[in-house]
Amino acid sequence: MLKTRRGAVPTPVFMPVGTQGTVKSVSPHELADAGVRMILGNTYHLYLRPGDALIRKAGGLHSFMGWTSPILTDSGGYQVFSLAELRKLTDEGVRFQSHLDGSYHWFTPESVVDIQRNIGADVMMVLDECTPYPCSEPVASKAVHRTIAWAERSVRRFEETQTDAMARQTVFGIVQGSTYSNLRRMCAEELIRIRFEGYAIGGLAVGEPKSALLEMTECCTDLLPGDKPRYLMGVGKPEDIVEAVALGVDMFDCVIPTRNARNGTVYTHHGKLIIKNQEYHDDFSPVDPVCPCYACSHFSRAYIRHLFQAGEILGPRLTTIHNLHFYMELMREARQAVLENRFTEWKKGFFDVYYNEKNDSNKKGG
């Protein structure tokens, strides 16, 4: 259980991404209906728009967006990676050029803590350096040493700004090291020495082979404390989540279920299907016959395909609602299997059905 000031979150847990204070196309009420217990906000984007000062004036992000359950905010560290052409990186911090208007902004480990204080996150992440794949070991090593130094500065700032009102805000460290197990080990050991309430595994799902993703995840979970939450950042394919839970990961986030939903890809117990395909034009079965979500309970594949073909906003909304339900049910089943000490059996059963390709259940007519 991940304990926060807004309640305990059972793990393993998947956090939908609400980059700009919203999970695209769905309301907080619909998130709660889907079983979502925690969402992720993006510090970089919220800082630029609408601004952390405005969010603080509104009473924090929870009040601003009408969400009462826990929120985790990233640190902007991923933007160090993804917006490489718009930033300058030094040991002191990062100078960003806004992708919105070209203005320049300076992020440091300390200022990122301050921004997340203003946002009011229940869990905040330290500023780190995420390296691309592939990268050389010297480049990865330099990023690890910078990540460790920034983690120490972040904790100092976190402690300096802690008040009774913020007593339940927590901060996580982030293990970097690319695909080098020796660097991952060093980074993990140093972060454990600094002491955090939880630990994230960063710098993966950036183009490396799946075998490397799982190998580095296992390297980290073998080292990180079992009594602290372990968070694999940015990993979101159902099959990868199941494999990572088997390795001891507690927390996940990714844009995959919502972004892919808006593009017409839905996830079912029998694998994924692309609802826009011609084969579903007269398929009157639900997206997933065993799913109780609003989309599956009320509409057919043919109707949802029609909505996409017609450019109607209801189409992406229904697929998003379904995918969120699917992910929440996946995590619920995984938690239950762990509690009942039958996870290995459950995992095998999941893959037997999920990979039963070209499985008949996703063909026309169910």
Buried (B, 14 or more C-beta within 10 A) or exposed (E): EBBBEBBEBBBBBBBBBBBBBBBBBBBBEBBEBBBBBBBBBBBBBBBBEBEBEEBBEBEBBBEBBEBEBBBBBBBBBBBBBBBEEBBEBEEEBBBBBBEEEEEEBEBBBBBBBBBBBBBBBBBBBBBBBBBBBEBEEEBBBBBBBBBBEBBBBBBBBBEEEEEEEEEEBBBBBBBBBBBBBEBBBBBBEBBBEBEBBBBBBBBBBBEBEEEBBBBBBBBBBBBBEEEBBBBBBBBBBBEBBBBBBBBBBBBBBBBBBBBBBBEBBBBBBBBBBBBBEEBBEEBEBBBBEEBEBBBBEEBBBBBBBBBBEEEEEBBBBBBBBBBBBBBBBBBBBBBEBBEEEEBEEBBEEBBEBBEBEEBEBBBBEB
